[in-house]
């Protein structure tokens, strides 16, 4: 075998190995680093989850305690969110879940608000108290409509800016 052939073969093997490694990194599977933490699964059902994706943070008092593992449509056309939470976080059974946004156009996240129940959520339990995601365009439409109605209620008043 000539030297050129060996170089071409070794170059091809290196490219194939590089492509295989990149394929593993970008295979579309959700990767998470748990740092040795064990986790448990809870569910919540929402009417709308606009912008909520797999991998989205789940927060308690602003601190990340887990992530969204799956989103699926139920038989009655509601969104079922599967959340993976750190085992050390014990949540009361009457905990509520809401979808919030970081700022006006930021990313979505799930926030959990613990209740006062003495019983704790266990692996596989479902949160029944939920608040849906607010869609920014709907919120802007509401603000504009409120502004228009306020203007209509007050009438057209002369504020001294017209003709003198």
N, C-alpha and C positions, 0 to 999 in steps of 0.2 A: 504494500500500500504506500502510495506516495505521500509526501508531507502535506501537499495541498489538500488531498482527500481527507487526511486526518483532521486538518484544521476546519474543513467544511463540516465534517461529521460532528466534531466537538462544538462548533458554533451552533449547529442545528440542535444538538442536545441541550445546550445552554438556553437557547431561545424557547424550546419546548418546556424546560423546567421553569423558566421565568413566567411563561404563559400559564402554567399549571398553578403556580403560586398566586399569581394575580387573579386567576379564576376562583381560587379559594377565598381570597379577600373580598371579591366583588360578586359572590354567588347569589346575592339577594337574601341570604338568610340573616336573620337578626342575631347579632352577636352581643353578648353582654358579659361583663366582668363582675363576678359576684364576690370575689376576694374571700372565698370560703364561707360565705353566708348561705344559710339554707332559706328557702322561700316557700311561701304558700300562695294559693290562688283564691281570689275572690272575684265575683261578678257584679256588674251593675248594668241596668237597662235604661237607655235614654231614648227620647223621641228623635233627637238630632245630635250628631256628633261632628258636625262640619269641621274639617281640618284636623281631626284627631287620628293619628296613625299608630301603627305598631312601633314600639320603642319610645313612645311619648312618656315623659316623666309622670309619676304619681307622687304628689306632695302632701305632707301633713305639716301644718304650721310653716309652710314655705321650704321645708326640708325634703329632699327626694328620699322616698322610702320604697320605691319600686318602679315598675314600668308597665305600660300597656303591652300585653302579650298577644292579644288577638282582638279583632273586631268582626262581628258577624251580624247578619240580619236574622231576626227571629221569625217565627211563623206568622205573627201578627204585625210584621213590618216595623218592628222597633230595633234599635241597635243594641246589641249585647256586647259589652266591653269586658274582656278578660284581663285582670290585673294580677301581676306577680309582685307580692310584697315581701319585704324582709321579715324573717321569722320572729325577730325580737320585738316587732311592733304589734302590740295587742290592741285591737280596736273594739270598742263597744258594739253590740249587735245593732244599735240604732244609729250607727254612723251614717252620715250623708255624703254623697259624691256630687261634685259639680265640675263642669268643664269651664276653664278660664283661659284668658289670653294674656301673654306678657305684653303689656302696652296695647296700643290701638291696633297695630298690624303685626304683632309678634306671634310667636308659636303658641300652640295650644298645650295645655297640660290638665291633668285631673287633680283636683284638690279634695282631700277627705276632711270632713269635720266630725270629730268624735262626739257622740251623744253621751248620755248619762247611764245607760243600761249597765248592769253588773255583769251580764253575760257577754262574752267576747265572740267576735266573728271567728269562724274556724275555716280550715281549708275546704273550698267548694261552696261556701255560703254566698248569698246574694244580698247586695245592698239595695234596699227598697226605696230609700229616699234619694232622689236624684234631681239635678237641675241641668237642663240642656245647655248646649253651646249657644252663645249669642252670635249671630251672623252680623258682621260689621255693616254690610249694606242695608240690612233690615234696621239696624240701630240708627244709621244715618238717615234713612227714610223716616223713621219715627221722630228724630230730632227736627228734620225739615218740616214735617207735618205739624209738629207742636209749635214751631216758630210761625208757620203760616196761620195757624188757628189763633195764636196770641195776637198777631198783627190784625187779624179780622175782628177780634173781640175789642181791641182798643180803638179801632177805626183809624181814619187818616187824620192825624192831628198835625197842626202847624207848629213846628218847633222853631220857627223864626229863621228857617233856611230858605224860604221861598222868596217871592218878589216883595219888595218893600214899598 
